[in-house]
Amino acid sequence: MDNLLILERLDRLEKLLIGHKEVLTFDEACDYTGISRSYLYKLTASCIIPHSKPNGKMLFFEKKKLVEWLLQNKRKSKQDIESEALAYTLSNRR
């Protein structure tokens, strides 16, 4: 097998393993979120992203909280807005 192919398969396997963990290390959180190391350090230093430092050095992230943080400030689709408007109109008829 080609070395590049082996490395790609290993990368996919690592990502699959990360998918089953509940607590992620700093590097795993970078891979999982797609956020660069420097930006993730910036977010943790300013306490913008939820994280833990149980021993005062290593950073850990709860995957559930990372997902909640990533999905904050949702934007509704045009279809969602239209269906909410229709439901409101129908329920508030006089």
FENMO-V823748 format. One record per residue. N is the residue number from 1. OMEGA is omega in whole degrees, 0 to 359 (none if undefined). Layout:
N_OMEGA ; N_OMEGA
This chain:
1_177 ; 2_181 ; 3_180 ; 4_179 ; 5_179 ; 6_179 ; 7_178 ; 8_179 ; 9_177 ; 10_179 ; 11_178 ; 12_178 ; 13_178 ; 14_180 ; 15_176 ; 16_178 ; 17_178 ; 18_181 ; 19_182 ; 20_180 ; 21_177 ; 22_180 ; 23_184 ; 24_173 ; 25_181 ; 26_181 ; 27_178 ; 28_178 ; 29_176 ; 30_179 ; 31_184 ; 32_184 ; 33_184 ; 34_179 ; 35_180 ; 36_180 ; 37_183 ; 38_181 ; 39_178 ; 40_174 ; 41_180 ; 42_180 ; 43_180 ; 44_180 ; 45_180 ; 46_178 ; 47_179 ; 48_182 ; 49_181 ; 50_180 ; 51_179 ; 52_174 ; 53_187 ; 54_181 ; 55_178 ; 56_181 ; 57_185 ; 58_179 ; 59_177 ; 60_183 ; 61_174 ; 62_186 ; 63_181 ; 64_180 ; 65_176 ; 66_180 ; 67_178 ; 68_180 ; 69_180 ; 70_184 ; 71_178 ; 72_180 ; 73_180 ; 74_175 ; 75_180 ; 76_176 ; 77_179 ; 78_180 ; 79_178 ; 80_180 ; 81_180 ; 82_180 ; 83_175 ; 84_179 ; 85_179 ; 86_179 ; 87_178 ; 88_181 ; 89_181 ; 90_182 ; 91_182 ; 92_176 ; 93_180 ; 94_none
